[in-house]
Amino acid sequence: MAQKLRVSRWVRVGMSAPSARQLTACAIAGLALLTAAGRPSADARGQAACAVPAGARVVVRTSKVVVYTKRIHLRAAPYAGRGTIACAKRYGHPYLLNQRDSYYDEGFARLKPGSVVASGTVVGSVQQPGCGACDTTTDLLSVRELRYGHVLYHAPRHQTIGSTGEDDTVRAFVLKPNGSSALIYARRSVEQAMYPPRYGPATYALYAETTRGEKLLATSTRLDPKSLRLSPDGGTISWTDAGEPHSARLS
């Protein structure tokens, strides 16, 4: 009686049987897939950490960054206040943009409304430091990176908080993902400090700011803050002075 042969299914489909090494490699790959599927990705963790909490109001949202305001109470401050918080989804670390300022009861400086700009994972905001004995305003631009929360610089870098008889404000700025910026700063003399204050004509100064330093590009009484633009490739800024177009490189 002829013996019945058992034919392997690998032979029936014209394949050779896998070796022990191949089977082990497949098992390891399958285990890796199961492990990865059960663990959220870094992007997913970052987005979860950047979730906007209840009661907060979003002021800026991009594909990389979310910025919102919420009521917070710093440990050493006597009162709570509404702070502005930025978080890069890639890193998942929320940072308070408001600079610490002991003059305010909230313990931090106020931001000029509508002044927050995000570029990549860098955020710029116009801060309004407090000064109890001052009769003027002195704005400053604060640029912060959101990986470690470091402030890259304040600009202009020579301003004096509460300079006597002078009102200094940031009128416009543009920001690059590498942290470089250009800003137009307005200086007005205070002709009457009593309320309502009366100011003289503004003199505008255009500065280019990088992590390496500051450069004055133009100063004029007819420079238009609304004309400041950053080129699509981020390499050039443009503006108008007395209606005439100008441009400069921004590294």
Buried (B, 14 or more C-beta within 10 A) or exposed (E): EEEEEEEEEEEEEEEEEEEEEEEEEEEEEEEEEEEEEEEEEEEEBBBEBBEBEEEBEEBBEBEBBBBBBBEBEBEEBEEEBBBBBBBBBBBBBBBBBBBEBEBBEBBBBBBBEEBBBBBBBBBBBBBBBBBEEBBBBBBBBBBBBBEEBEEBBBBBEEBEBBBEEBBBBBBBBBBBEBBBBBBBBBBBBBEEEEEEBEBBEBBBBBBBBBEEEBBEBBBBEEBBBEBBBBEEEBEBBBBBBEEEEBEBEBE
